[in-house]
Amino acid sequence: MPRKVATPQQLQLEVVRPERSEKPLERRNGTAAQKLGPRLALSPDEAASVLGVSRDYLDEHVIGELRIVRRGRRILIALTELERWLDRAATIGVSIERRAGKAANA
């Protein structure tokens, strides 16, 4: 059977652009977080970022003083635990400064 040769009219295609919604696309996890409310815990990287320190600093100086949740390889740090640590660290810092001041005055 002889093959038909395509003519230029048969090869013309119409380009149709997909419609974009006005709302930006949401991540899969983002929609669940919106339904559940604010997050209760952070990963160590996120906790370091919230505290304004590096991950290495968090691992060396902070995480040993925190109560953390481990599930397999996943580590979670509760926001309330970070706040508790900050309150305790601030209290310790104030008492050290007062002791140093008293020692200098004595």
Helices and strands as residue ranges (DSSP letters): H 8-11, H 28-36, E 41-42, H 44-51, H 55-57, I 58-62, G 63-65, E 69-71, E 74-78, H 79-105
